[in-house]
């Protein structure tokens, strides 16, 4: 997994009040890095956090 994406995911997941700006940056970075893995737009902080936890686990597994 790209280290910049990993850092953004970690920052968003760990935040008490996640930034929608960061969520948008993550979405763009994921779309750029994985264009064939497109999906729904991120829209709700809790939904985004849950999705990013799953995405981070998936991408970490790919890297191993």
Residue frames relative to the residue before (quaternion, step in Angstrom):
aa qw qx qy qz dx dy dz
X 1.0000 0.0000 0.0000 0.0000 0.00 0.00 0.00
X 0.5569 -0.5979 0.4727 0.3300 3.54 -1.12 0.76
X 0.4980 -0.6917 0.4423 0.2792 3.59 -0.80 1.05
X 0.6278 0.5298 -0.3448 0.4542 3.61 1.03 -0.70
X 0.6473 0.4973 -0.3132 0.4853 3.59 0.99 -0.83
X 0.6403 0.5301 -0.3241 0.4517 3.57 0.92 -0.88
X 0.6592 0.5066 -0.3054 0.4642 3.60 0.94 -0.87
X 0.6506 0.4989 -0.3176 0.4764 3.60 0.99 -0.81
X 0.6423 0.5173 -0.3251 0.4628 3.60 0.96 -0.84
X 0.6584 0.5097 -0.3070 0.4609 3.57 0.90 -0.92
X 0.6590 0.5106 -0.3093 0.4576 3.59 0.92 -0.88
X 0.6771 0.4862 -0.2995 0.4641 3.58 0.91 -0.86
X 0.6677 0.5125 -0.3025 0.4473 3.57 0.86 -0.98
X 0.7227 0.4628 -0.2442 0.4515 3.59 0.94 -0.89
X 0.5729 0.6421 -0.3736 0.3462 3.60 1.14 -0.48
X 0.4622 -0.6550 0.5252 0.2854 3.55 -1.12 0.77
X 0.7720 0.1027 -0.0419 0.6259 3.56 1.09 -0.78
X 0.1898 -0.8349 0.5048 0.1099 3.59 0.23 1.23
X 0.4597 -0.6969 0.4991 0.2321 3.51 -1.10 0.82
X 0.4216 -0.6878 0.5285 0.2644 3.56 -0.91 0.90
X 0.5704 0.5708 -0.3789 0.4531 3.58 1.16 -0.53
X 0.6621 0.4846 -0.3011 0.4860 3.58 0.94 -0.87
X 0.6162 0.5410 -0.3449 0.4569 3.59 1.02 -0.75
X 0.6557 0.4981 -0.3103 0.4750 3.58 0.97 -0.81
X 0.6397 0.5163 -0.3243 0.4680 3.59 1.00 -0.80
X 0.6362 0.5178 -0.3217 0.4728 3.58 1.03 -0.80
X 0.6514 0.5250 -0.3201 0.4444 3.56 0.89 -0.92
X 0.6600 0.4929 -0.3037 0.4788 3.60 0.93 -0.87
X 0.6622 0.5093 -0.3096 0.4541 3.59 0.90 -0.92
X 0.6553 0.4961 -0.3100 0.4779 3.60 0.98 -0.81
X 0.6468 0.5142 -0.3196 0.4637 3.59 0.95 -0.84
X 0.6687 0.4947 -0.2961 0.4695 3.58 1.00 -0.83
X 0.7237 0.4539 -0.2443 0.4589 3.58 0.90 -0.96
X 0.8021 0.1572 -0.0465 0.5742 3.57 1.07 -0.78
X 0.0598 -0.8615 0.5029 0.0365 3.61 0.57 1.10
X 0.6834 0.4871 -0.2932 0.4579 3.61 1.10 -0.56
X 0.6523 0.5161 -0.3039 0.4645 3.59 1.27 -0.12
X 0.2288 0.8292 -0.4882 0.1478 3.60 1.21 0.40
X 0.0105 0.7990 -0.6004 0.0323 3.51 -1.17 0.58
X 0.7880 -0.2841 0.2370 0.4922 3.53 -1.23 -0.54
X 0.5564 -0.5753 0.4797 0.3596 3.53 -1.29 0.41
X 0.4379 -0.6510 0.5490 0.2881 3.53 -1.17 0.63
X 0.0035 0.8610 -0.5061 0.0507 3.61 -0.76 0.92
X 0.7828 0.2420 -0.1234 0.5598 3.62 1.01 -0.61
X 0.5622 -0.6497 0.3841 0.3382 3.60 -0.77 1.02
X 0.6935 0.4551 -0.2927 0.4757 3.61 0.83 -0.87
X 0.6417 0.5030 -0.3220 0.4812 3.58 1.01 -0.76
X 0.6321 0.5243 -0.3261 0.4683 3.57 1.03 -0.79
X 0.6464 0.5207 -0.3278 0.4511 3.59 0.86 -0.95
X 0.6744 0.4945 -0.2965 0.4612 3.60 0.84 -0.98
X 0.6566 0.5044 -0.3064 0.4697 3.57 0.96 -0.87
X 0.6879 0.4896 -0.2896 0.4508 3.58 0.92 -0.87
X 0.5803 0.5449 -0.3788 0.4721 3.59 1.10 -0.53
X 0.6707 0.4822 -0.2927 0.4817 3.58 0.93 -0.90
X 0.6557 0.5163 -0.3085 0.4565 3.59 0.94 -0.90
X 0.6495 0.5151 -0.3204 0.4585 3.57 0.94 -0.90
X 0.6500 0.5064 -0.3167 0.4699 3.60 0.92 -0.85
X 0.6556 0.5160 -0.3035 0.4602 3.57 0.95 -0.90
X 0.7064 0.4573 -0.2702 0.4678 3.57 0.82 -0.98
X 0.6147 0.5320 -0.3506 0.4649 3.59 1.07 -0.63
X 0.6382 0.5241 -0.3196 0.4646 3.56 1.02 -0.79
X 0.6328 0.5320 -0.3289 0.4564 3.59 1.05 -0.72
X 0.6731 0.5139 -0.2874 0.4475 3.55 1.07 -0.80
X 0.6822 0.4929 -0.2864 0.4580 3.61 1.18 -0.49
